[in-house]
Amino acid sequence: MKEKLLVSACLLGEKVRYDGKGFEIGEIDRLREKFELIPMCPEVLGGLSVPRDPAEIRNGLVLTVNGKDVTKNYEESAWITLDYCRRNGITKAVLKARSPSCGKDRIYDGTYSGRLIEGHGVACRLLMENGIEVYTENEIGGLWK
Ligand code: SF4
């Protein structure tokens, strides 16, 4: 039986992004040779619609481009994601870089100017704090070792 690997659903082509789009990333698809891929979109899990207003993290709050505070949706969805990982024995995840939910190490600074700062998305942070190994789509070479 293959090991389960959580993957941001948008990286597997699911049209769940804020703008209703997904990504086609062949290298991620290749991970099927080694893992059972489990697509997950924390923002949709948190009750947000597709499409939706883009959001960024500012001063610890997740705010949409129109100033709506959606922090609670993001936090709830992060816990749902962690709970799913725990119940299904998932210890590794590939998450979309720079997202306010899924981003790892670098996220947008909350000004909608494209500037990046150090930080994690809400779901990524919770998963990492609870021992899940997180990779971005740019780091998946680490999963072939
Ligand atoms: S929350 Fe994560 S999985 Fe969902 S669209 Fe954003 S980056 Fe992709």
Residues whose N, C-alpha, C, O or C-beta is under 5 A from the ligand:
A	BS01	SF4	S8 A9 C10 V16 R17 Y18 M40 C41 P42 E43 K96 S99 S101 C102
